[in-house]
Amino acid sequence: MRRIDSPANALLKEIRELGKKAKKRREEGYFVGEGERLLRDLPLSSLVQIFLGEDYRGELPHGLSKEDERIIL
């Protein structure tokens, strides 16, 4: 798990941009989603990055732990 402390972080800026621009998502082959159910329903192999708030208390999908490098707080 990695931690991002700055709202000016380049990765956060990229995710925000992908969330707003469908053309960019199509060009780069990404999907940006939100919600605990979506996280549970997607196959783990399709997840590139998972952003969780510090206060997230929900369960992670089976096979995923907070030590996973794909998880970012």
MMTF fields as JSON, N, C-alpha, C and O atoms, coordinates in Angstrom:
{
  "mmtfVersion": "1.0.0",
  "mmtfProducer": "UNKNOWN",
  "numBonds": 291,
  "numAtoms": 292,
  "numGroups": 73,
  "numChains": 1,
  "numModels": 1,
  "chainsPerModel": [1],
  "groupsPerChain": [73],
  "chainIdList": ["A"],
  "bondAtomList": [4, 2, 8, 6, 12, 10, 16, 14, 20, 18, 24, 22, 28, 26, 32, 30, 36, 34, 40, 38, 44, 42, 48, 46, 52, 50, 56, 54, 60, 58, 64, 62, 68, 66, 72, 70, 76, 74, 80, 78, 84, 82, 88, 86, 92, 90, 96, 94, 100, 98, 104, 102, 108, 106, 112, 110, 116, 114, 120, 118, 124, 122, 128, 126, 132, 130, 136, 134, 140, 138, 144, 142, 148, 146, 152, 150, 156, 154, 160, 158, 164, 162, 168, 166, 172, 170, 176, 174, 180, 178, 184, 182, 188, 186, 192, 190, 196, 194, 200, 198, 204, 202, 208, 206, 212, 210, 216, 214, 220, 218, 224, 222, 228, 226, 232, 230, 236, 234, 240, 238, 244, 242, 248, 246, 252, 250, 256, 254, 260, 258, 264, 262, 268, 266, 272, 270, 276, 274, 280, 278, 284, 282, 288, 286],
  "bondOrderList": [1, 1, 1, 1, 1, 1, 1, 1, 1, 1, 1, 1, 1, 1, 1, 1, 1, 1, 1, 1, 1, 1, 1, 1, 1, 1, 1, 1, 1, 1, 1, 1, 1, 1, 1, 1, 1, 1, 1, 1, 1, 1, 1, 1, 1, 1, 1, 1, 1, 1, 1, 1, 1, 1, 1, 1, 1, 1, 1, 1, 1, 1, 1, 1, 1, 1, 1, 1, 1, 1, 1, 1],
  "groupList": [{"groupName": "MET", "atomNameList": ["N", "CA", "C", "O"], "elementList": ["N", "C", "C", "O"], "formalChargeList": [0, 0, 0, 0], "bondAtomList": [1, 0, 2, 1, 3, 2], "bondOrderList": [1, 1, 2], "singleLetterCode": "M", "chemCompType": "L-PEPTIDE LINKING"}, {"groupName": "ARG", "atomNameList": ["N", "CA", "C", "O"], "elementList": ["N", "C", "C", "O"], "formalChargeList": [0, 0, 0, 0], "bondAtomList": [1, 0, 2, 1, 3, 2], "bondOrderList": [1, 1, 2], "singleLetterCode": "R", "chemCompType": "L-PEPTIDE LINKING"}, {"groupName": "ILE", "atomNameList": ["N", "CA", "C", "O"], "elementList": ["N", "C", "C", "O"], "formalChargeList": [0, 0, 0, 0], "bondAtomList": [1, 0, 2, 1, 3, 2], "bondOrderList": [1, 1, 2], "singleLetterCode": "I", "chemCompType": "L-PEPTIDE LINKING"}, {"groupName": "ASP", "atomNameList": ["N", "CA", "C", "O"], "elementList": ["N", "C", "C", "O"], "formalChargeList": [0, 0, 0, 0], "bondAtomList": [1, 0, 2, 1, 3, 2], "bondOrderList": [1, 1, 2], "singleLetterCode": "D", "chemCompType": "L-PEPTIDE LINKING"}, {"groupName": "SER", "atomNameList": ["N", "CA", "C", "O"], "elementList": ["N", "C", "C", "O"], "formalChargeList": [0, 0, 0, 0], "bondAtomList": [1, 0, 2, 1, 3, 2], "bondOrderList": [1, 1, 2], "singleLetterCode": "S", "chemCompType": "L-PEPTIDE LINKING"}, {"groupName": "PRO", "atomNameList": ["N", "CA", "C", "O"], "elementList": ["N", "C", "C", "O"], "formalChargeList": [0, 0, 0, 0], "bondAtomList": [1, 0, 2, 1, 3, 2], "bondOrderList": [1, 1, 2], "singleLetterCode": "P", "chemCompType": "L-PEPTIDE LINKING"}, {"groupName": "ALA", "atomNameList": ["N", "CA", "C", "O"], "elementList": ["N", "C", "C", "O"], "formalChargeList": [0, 0, 0, 0], "bondAtomList": [1, 0, 2, 1, 3, 2], "bondOrderList": [1, 1, 2], "singleLetterCode": "A", "chemCompType": "L-PEPTIDE LINKING"}, {"groupName": "ASN", "atomNameList": ["N", "CA", "C", "O"], "elementList": ["N", "C", "C", "O"], "formalChargeList": [0, 0, 0, 0], "bondAtomList": [1, 0, 2, 1, 3, 2], "bondOrderList": [1, 1, 2], "singleLetterCode": "N", "chemCompType": "L-PEPTIDE LINKING"}, {"groupName": "LEU", "atomNameList": ["N", "CA", "C", "O"], "elementList": ["N", "C", "C", "O"], "formalChargeList": [0, 0, 0, 0], "bondAtomList": [1, 0, 2, 1, 3, 2], "bondOrderList": [1, 1, 2], "singleLetterCode": "L", "chemCompType": "L-PEPTIDE LINKING"}, {"groupName": "LYS", "atomNameList": ["N", "CA", "C", "O"], "elementList": ["N", "C", "C", "O"], "formalChargeList": [0, 0, 0, 0], "bondAtomList": [1, 0, 2, 1, 3, 2], "bondOrderList": [1, 1, 2], "singleLetterCode": "K", "chemCompType": "L-PEPTIDE LINKING"}, {"groupName": "GLU", "atomNameList": ["N", "CA", "C", "O"], "elementList": ["N", "C", "C", "O"], "formalChargeList": [0, 0, 0, 0], "bondAtomList": [1, 0, 2, 1, 3, 2], "bondOrderList": [1, 1, 2], "singleLetterCode": "E", "chemCompType": "L-PEPTIDE LINKING"}, {"groupName": "GLY", "atomNameList": ["N", "CA", "C", "O"], "elementList": ["N", "C", "C", "O"], "formalChargeList": [0, 0, 0, 0], "bondAtomList": [1, 0, 2, 1, 3, 2], "bondOrderList": [1, 1, 2], "singleLetterCode": "G", "chemCompType": "PEPTIDE LINKING"}, {"groupName": "TYR", "atomNameList": ["N", "CA", "C", "O"], "elementList": ["N", "C", "C", "O"], "formalChargeList": [0, 0, 0, 0], "bondAtomList": [1, 0, 2, 1, 3, 2], "bondOrderList": [1, 1, 2], "singleLetterCode": "Y", "chemCompType": "L-PEPTIDE LINKING"}, {"groupName": "PHE", "atomNameList": ["N", "CA", "C", "O"], "elementList": ["N", "C", "C", "O"], "formalChargeList": [0, 0, 0, 0], "bondAtomList": [1, 0, 2, 1, 3, 2], "bondOrderList": [1, 1, 2], "singleLetterCode": "F", "chemCompType": "L-PEPTIDE LINKING"}, {"groupName": "VAL", "atomNameList": ["N", "CA", "C", "O"], "elementList": ["N", "C", "C", "O"], "formalChargeList": [0, 0, 0, 0], "bondAtomList": [1, 0, 2, 1, 3, 2], "bondOrderList": [1, 1, 2], "singleLetterCode": "V", "chemCompType": "L-PEPTIDE LINKING"}, {"groupName": "GLN", "atomNameList": ["N", "CA", "C", "O"], "elementList": ["N", "C", "C", "O"], "formalChargeList": [0, 0, 0, 0], "bondAtomList": [1, 0, 2, 1, 3, 2], "bondOrderList": [1, 1, 2], "singleLetterCode": "Q", "chemCompType": "L-PEPTIDE LINKING"}, {"groupName": "HIS", "atomNameList": ["N", "CA", "C", "O"], "elementList": ["N", "C", "C", "O"], "formalChargeList": [0, 0, 0, 0], "bondAtomList": [1, 0, 2, 1, 3, 2], "bondOrderList": [1, 1, 2], "singleLetterCode": "H", "chemCompType": "L-PEPTIDE LINKING"}],
  "groupTypeList": [0, 1, 1, 2, 3, 4, 5, 6, 7, 6, 8, 8, 9, 10, 2, 1, 10, 8, 11, 9, 9, 6, 9, 9, 1, 1, 10, 10, 11, 12, 13, 14, 11, 10, 11, 10, 1, 8, 8, 1, 3, 8, 5, 8, 4, 4, 8, 14, 15, 2, 13, 8, 11, 10, 3, 12, 1, 11, 10, 8, 5, 16, 11, 8, 4, 9, 10, 3, 10, 1, 2, 2, 8],
  "groupIdList": [1, 2, 3, 4, 5, 6, 7, 8, 9, 10, 11, 12, 13, 14, 15, 16, 17, 18, 19, 20, 21, 22, 23, 24, 25, 26, 27, 28, 29, 30, 31, 32, 33, 34, 35, 36, 37, 38, 39, 40, 41, 42, 43, 44, 45, 46, 47, 48, 49, 50, 51, 52, 53, 54, 55, 56, 57, 58, 59, 60, 61, 62, 63, 64, 65, 66, 67, 68, 69, 70, 71, 72, 73],
  "secStructList": [7, 5, 7, 7, 7, 7, 6, 6, 7, 2, 2, 2, 2, 2, 2, 2, 2, 2, 2, 2, 7, 2, 2, 2, 2, 2, 2, 2, 6, 7, 7, 7, 7, 7, 7, 2, 2, 2, 2, 2, 2, 1, 7, 4, 4, 4, 7, 1, 7, 3, 3, 7, 7, 6, 6, 7, 7, 1, 7, 7, 7, 6, 6, 7, 7, 6, 6, 7, 6, 6, 3, 3, 7],
  "xCoordList": [0.841, 0.0, 0.892, 1.88, 0.514, 1.236, 0.325, -0.894, 0.905, 0.135, 0.416, 1.562, -0.653, -0.533, -1.013, -2.144, -0.158, -0.511, -0.855, -1.47, -0.474, -0.683, -1.789, -1.767, -2.759, -3.787, -3.213, -3.88, -1.977, -1.327, -0.537, 0.17, -0.642, 0.076, -0.267, -1.433, 0.735, 0.546, -0.39, -1.187, -0.308, -1.177, -2.638, -3.521, -2.898, -4.271, -4.8, -5.964, -3.953, -4.364, -4.732, -5.716, -3.945, -4.208, -5.542, -6.314, -5.815, -7.071, -8.255, -9.275, -8.13, -9.218, -9.486, -10.64, -8.426, -8.58, -9.241, -10.127, -8.819, -9.44, -10.921, -11.741, -11.264, -12.652, -13.53, -14.732, -12.948, -13.71, -13.717, -14.619, -12.733, -12.57, -12.678, -11.74, -13.851, -14.105, -13.133, -12.683, -12.812, -11.9, -10.535, -9.949, -10.047, -8.75, -8.814, -7.869, -9.926, -10.074, -10.057, -9.399, -10.775, -10.807, -9.421, -8.974, -8.75, -7.418, -6.422, -5.584, -6.517, -5.557, -6.047, -5.301, -7.303, -7.841, -8.161, -8.072, -8.536, -8.835, -10.315, -11.048, -10.729, -12.073, -11.899, -11.105, -12.629, -12.583, -13.947, -14.96, -13.975, -15.237, -15.16, -14.093, -16.318, -16.384, -17.402, -18.47, -17.069, -18.026, -17.522, -16.761, -17.977, -17.547, -18.048, -17.325, -19.263, -19.805, -19.006, -18.697, -18.682, -17.886, -16.538, -16.064, -15.936, -14.651, -14.773, -13.881, -15.868, -16.078, -16.37, -15.952, -17.089, -17.558, -16.525, -16.611, -15.559, -14.557, -13.524, -13.158, -13.055, -11.977, -10.695, -10.339, -10.016, -8.792, -7.758, -6.987, -7.734, -6.74, -6.956, -6.039, -8.153, -8.431, -8.12, -8.176, -7.796, -7.544, -6.101, -5.16, -5.946, -4.612, -4.243, -3.173, -5.116, -4.914, -6.234, -7.304, -6.157, -7.329, -7.05, -6.098, -7.876, -7.712, -8.741, -9.941, -8.273, -9.151, -8.915, -7.784, -9.977, -9.837, -9.262, -9.406, -8.615, -8.026, -9.056, -8.733, -10.295, -11.343, -12.091, -13.087, -11.635, -12.316, -12.268, -11.196, -13.438, -13.53, -14.209, -14.415, -14.553, -15.212, -14.26, -13.061, -14.81, -14.0, -13.389, -14.013, -12.177, -11.531, -11.936, -12.234, -11.952, -12.298, -11.349, -10.198, -11.844, -11.034, -9.769, -9.842, -8.644, -7.383, -6.666, -5.603, -7.23, -6.628, -6.435, -7.345, -5.254, -4.999, -4.457, -4.053, -4.452, -3.97, -2.477, -1.965, -1.783, -0.361, -0.145, 0.98, -1.201, -1.11, -0.617, -1.103, 0.343, 0.931, -0.063, 0.162, -1.151, -2.137, -3.024, -3.736, -2.992, -3.841, -3.107, -1.95, -3.809, -3.244, -4.21, -5.404, -3.692, -4.498, -4.3, -4.891],
  "yCoordList": [-1.166, 0.0, 1.236, 1.325, 2.161, 3.435, 4.522, 4.357, 5.611, 6.709, 7.982, 8.294, 8.703, 9.998, 11.048, 10.988, 12.0, 13.03, 14.372, 15.217, 14.577, 15.872, 15.816, 14.944, 16.74, 16.78, 17.189, 17.049, 17.693, 18.091, 16.943, 17.15, 15.757, 14.585, 14.324, 14.393, 14.029, 13.816, 12.644, 12.716, 11.579, 10.423, 10.78, 10.372, 11.533, 11.971, 12.873, 12.771, 13.747, 14.619, 13.796, 14.09, 12.769, 11.896, 11.164, 11.07, 10.654, 9.943, 10.892, 10.531, 12.088, 13.072, 13.363, 13.445, 13.518, 13.788, 12.609, 12.805, 11.398, 10.209, 10.127, 9.717, 10.514, 10.489, 11.461, 11.235, 12.532, 13.575, 13.413, 13.924, 12.715, 12.695, 11.281, 10.487, 10.992, 9.66, 9.343, 8.205, 10.333, 10.101, 9.622, 8.694, 10.254, 9.859, 8.433, 7.662, 8.081, 6.711, 5.703, 4.667, 6.001, 5.087, 4.943, 3.832, 6.057, 6.03, 5.224, 4.504, 5.347, 4.673, 3.306, 2.561, 2.979, 1.668, 1.497, 0.39, 2.593, 2.535, 2.726, 3.3, 2.241, 2.443, 3.02, 2.509, 4.07, 4.657, 4.438, 4.899, 3.74, 3.454, 3.819, 4.116, 3.789, 4.16, 3.279, 2.988, 2.867, 2.138, 0.784, 0.102, 0.423, -0.831, -2.045, -3.033, -1.981, -3.126, -3.374, -4.516, -2.307, -2.431, -3.075, -3.932, -2.666, -3.237, -4.737, -5.505, -5.149, -6.579, -7.368, -8.52, -6.757, -7.482, -7.613, -8.539, -6.712, -6.774, -7.861, -8.078, -8.543, -9.52, -8.803, -7.768, -9.349, -8.717, -8.509, -7.551, -9.39, -9.278, -8.038, -7.61, -7.454, -6.28, -4.973, -3.907, -5.033, -3.822, -3.364, -4.135, -2.094, -1.511, -0.761, -0.987, 0.125, 0.893, 0.948, 0.968, 0.972, 1.088, 2.219, 2.157, 3.238, 4.38, 4.28, 4.197, 4.287, 4.226, 5.446, 5.913, 5.958, 7.024, 6.465, 5.277, 7.317, 6.87, 6.25, 5.37, 6.707, 6.237, 5.014, 4.606, 4.42, 3.252, 2.096, 1.69, 1.576, 0.476, -0.753, -1.748, -0.689, -1.815, -2.98, -2.879, -4.072, -5.258, -5.173, -4.692, -5.644, -5.744, -7.07, -8.026, -7.137, -8.401, -9.519, -9.272, -10.74, -11.913, -11.914, -11.73, -12.115, -12.155, -10.821, -10.715, -9.802, -8.474, -8.02, -8.138, -7.504, -7.01, -5.591, -5.139, -4.902, -3.519, -3.428, -2.338, -4.551, -4.56, -4.597, -4.426, -4.816, -4.895, -3.558, -2.499, -3.612, -2.406, -1.618, -0.439, -2.249, -1.541, -0.623, 0.213, -0.765, 0.045, 1.314, 1.289, 2.418, 3.726, 4.448, 4.539, 4.96, 5.749, 7.208, 8.047],
  "zCoordList": [0.0, 0.0, 0.0, 0.729, -0.825, -0.868, -0.32, -0.281, 0.095, 0.659, -0.139, -0.463, -0.445, -1.11, -0.121, 0.36, 0.176, 1.154, 0.527, 1.178, -0.709, -1.347, -2.399, -3.267, -2.335, -3.379, -4.741, -5.766, -4.746, -5.99, -6.611, -7.597, -6.062, -6.557, -8.027, -8.415, -8.829, -10.271, -10.566, -11.502, -9.793, -10.007, -9.741, -10.496, -8.682, -8.404, -9.511, -9.898, -10.015, -11.124, -12.352, -13.031, -12.633, -13.781, -13.617, -14.571, -12.433, -12.176, -12.308, -12.895, -11.775, -11.916, -13.386, -13.807, -14.162, -15.589, -16.303, -17.135, -15.985, -16.587, -16.222, -17.043, -15.002, -14.568, -15.328, -15.466, -15.819, -16.517, -18.032, -18.697, -18.591, -20.048, -20.612, -20.54, -21.174, -21.74, -22.876, -23.007, -23.69, -24.816, -24.312, -24.869, -23.271, -22.705, -22.148, -22.312, -21.489, -20.967, -22.105, -22.01, -23.176, -24.332, -24.942, -25.227, -25.139, -25.754, -24.916, -25.46, -23.609, -22.731, -22.258, -21.624, -22.568, -22.215, -20.744, -20.213, -20.073, -18.643, -18.369, -19.175, -17.234, -16.705, -15.31, -14.521, -15.005, -13.67, -13.04, -13.566, -11.924, -11.251, -9.788, -9.25, -9.162, -7.759, -7.05, -7.589, -5.867, -5.052, -4.589, -5.275, -3.399, -2.779, -3.554, -3.689, -4.058, -4.801, -6.083, -6.422, -6.778, -7.996, -7.682, -8.428, -6.594, -6.181, -5.929, -6.29, -5.315, -5.043, -6.312, -6.434, -7.264, -8.448, -9.567, -10.374, -9.629, -10.7, -10.414, -9.259, -11.452, -11.234, -10.801, -11.363, -9.817, -9.313, -10.406, -10.356, -11.383, -12.453, -13.313, -14.014, -13.271, -14.097, -13.371, -13.983, -12.09, -11.311, -11.474, -11.281, -11.833, -11.979, -10.707, -10.141, -10.258, -9.035, -8.278, -8.886, -6.965, -6.113, -5.135, -4.358, -5.177, -4.289, -3.175, -3.437, -1.935, -0.775, 0.095, 0.228, 0.682, 1.659, 2.948, 3.235, 3.722, 4.989, 5.914, 6.713, 5.807, 6.706, 6.178, 6.775, 5.076, 4.512, 5.503, 5.951, 5.835, 6.799, 6.203, 6.898, 4.929, 4.281, 4.081, 4.34, 3.621, 3.359, 1.968, 1.022, 1.87, 0.567, -0.058, 0.658, -1.386, -2.038, -1.62, -1.261, -1.671, -1.34, -2.2, -3.415, -1.586, -2.319, -2.369, -2.98, -1.736, -1.751, -0.312, 0.51, -0.008, 1.344, 1.249, 0.177, 2.367, 2.368, 2.062, 1.809, 2.081, 1.739, 0.227, -0.241, -0.529, -1.993, -2.546, -2.15, -3.453, -4.046, -4.901, -5.172, -5.327, -6.145, -5.321, -5.878, -4.01, -3.142, -2.756, -2.336, -2.909, -2.59, -1.666, -1.952, -0.562, 0.374, 0.105, 0.785]
}
